């Protein structure tokens, strides 16, 4: 049985893995810009496989594959923290970069066209 002091580093590893999964999601979001349903589905499946692999590797590395609630809370909290803090900055940076490269805002399939009167 583990004591609380050995669970803290495991939780932090899981938190870090959740943050990494958020970064990977934002990077893979670039491949979804104005693509068809098939490409978006393929990208989603690839992300899912990567997320499962990262989670499994983290759990096996940190706790020899034992599944504990705090590990999943760490993974989820890492994704949540990334989503609500650095993700906004990264999405804005990607959006600005795409605006400079392509001359229109491509993120989320939106463009900045004004409707005539």
Legacy VTK file of the C-alpha trace (Angstrom):
# vtk DataFile Version 3.0
C-alpha trace
ASCII
DATASET POLYDATA
POINTS 117 float
0.000 0.000 0.000
1.227 3.465 -0.871
1.365 6.410 1.450
0.320 9.935 0.517
3.870 11.110 -0.138
4.339 8.629 -2.977
0.974 9.551 -4.498
1.834 13.246 -4.955
4.518 12.706 -7.652
2.219 10.249 -9.458
-0.570 12.842 -9.429
1.841 15.475 -10.785
2.979 13.140 -13.593
-0.657 12.574 -14.523
-1.313 16.322 -14.402
1.634 16.911 -16.736
0.383 14.209 -19.104
-3.003 15.933 -19.203
-1.300 19.213 -20.126
0.655 17.455 -22.892
-2.565 15.933 -24.245
-4.076 19.431 -24.405
-1.094 20.702 -26.385
-1.327 17.754 -28.782
-5.046 18.435 -29.246
-4.394 22.070 -30.194
-1.643 21.073 -32.625
-3.876 18.456 -34.230
-6.650 21.046 -34.457
-4.611 22.657 -37.235
-5.171 19.552 -39.378
-8.929 19.909 -38.967
-9.190 23.395 -40.477
-11.720 23.325 -43.311
-11.383 19.615 -43.866
-14.107 17.133 -44.625
-15.806 14.858 -42.130
-13.589 11.929 -43.076
-10.342 13.807 -42.407
-11.732 15.203 -39.154
-12.773 11.709 -38.088
-9.331 10.314 -38.880
-7.638 13.115 -36.924
-9.974 12.480 -33.963
-9.168 8.761 -33.979
-5.430 9.482 -34.160
-5.720 11.903 -31.237
-7.698 9.342 -29.250
-5.047 6.694 -29.834
-2.280 9.102 -28.832
-4.175 10.148 -25.682
-4.780 6.515 -24.652
-1.136 5.631 -25.319
0.151 8.604 -23.309
-2.195 7.807 -20.439
-1.235 4.134 -20.421
2.487 4.904 -20.575
2.164 7.386 -17.733
0.184 4.963 -15.579
2.606 2.088 -16.237
5.669 4.278 -15.669
4.419 5.943 -12.501
2.342 3.297 -10.765
3.015 0.022 -12.616
-0.382 0.129 -14.312
-2.466 0.370 -11.142
-5.584 2.399 -11.790
-6.443 4.857 -9.066
-9.022 7.632 -9.041
-6.498 10.394 -8.288
-4.552 9.458 -11.438
-7.603 10.049 -13.627
-8.351 13.248 -11.707
-4.782 14.391 -12.452
-5.162 13.646 -16.170
-8.510 15.441 -16.314
-7.283 18.407 -14.285
-4.258 18.747 -16.575
-6.457 18.874 -19.676
-8.841 21.301 -17.952
-6.029 23.616 -16.823
-4.546 23.645 -20.305
-7.922 24.232 -21.946
-8.796 27.266 -19.878
-5.416 28.965 -19.631
-2.635 28.415 -22.215
-4.953 26.971 -24.876
-6.615 30.333 -25.433
-3.244 31.977 -25.992
-2.101 29.227 -28.350
-5.361 29.292 -30.330
-5.071 33.073 -30.641
-1.459 32.737 -31.824
-2.459 30.068 -34.385
-5.360 32.228 -35.533
-3.102 35.269 -35.953
-0.533 33.190 -37.809
-3.179 31.786 -40.162
-4.564 35.295 -40.720
-1.130 36.500 -41.774
-0.466 33.470 -43.971
-3.833 33.103 -45.679
-5.378 36.538 -45.330
-8.501 35.241 -43.590
-9.282 33.768 -40.244
-9.489 29.996 -40.671
-9.742 28.808 -37.093
-13.024 27.065 -36.346
-14.157 27.435 -39.962
-15.067 31.110 -39.545
-14.109 33.979 -41.783
-14.202 37.695 -41.097
-16.436 38.893 -43.895
-18.852 41.714 -43.296
-22.365 41.413 -44.585
-23.435 44.121 -46.959
-26.122 46.458 -45.598
LINES 1 118
117 0 1 2 3 4 5 6 7 8 9 10 11 12 13 14 15 16 17 18 19 20 21 22 23 24 25 26 27 28 29 30 31 32 33 34 35 36 37 38 39 40 41 42 43 44 45 46 47 48 49 50 51 52 53 54 55 56 57 58 59 60 61 62 63 64 65 66 67 68 69 70 71 72 73 74 75 76 77 78 79 80 81 82 83 84 85 86 87 88 89 90 91 92 93 94 95 96 97 98 99 100 101 102 103 104 105 106 107 108 109 110 111 112 113 114 115 116
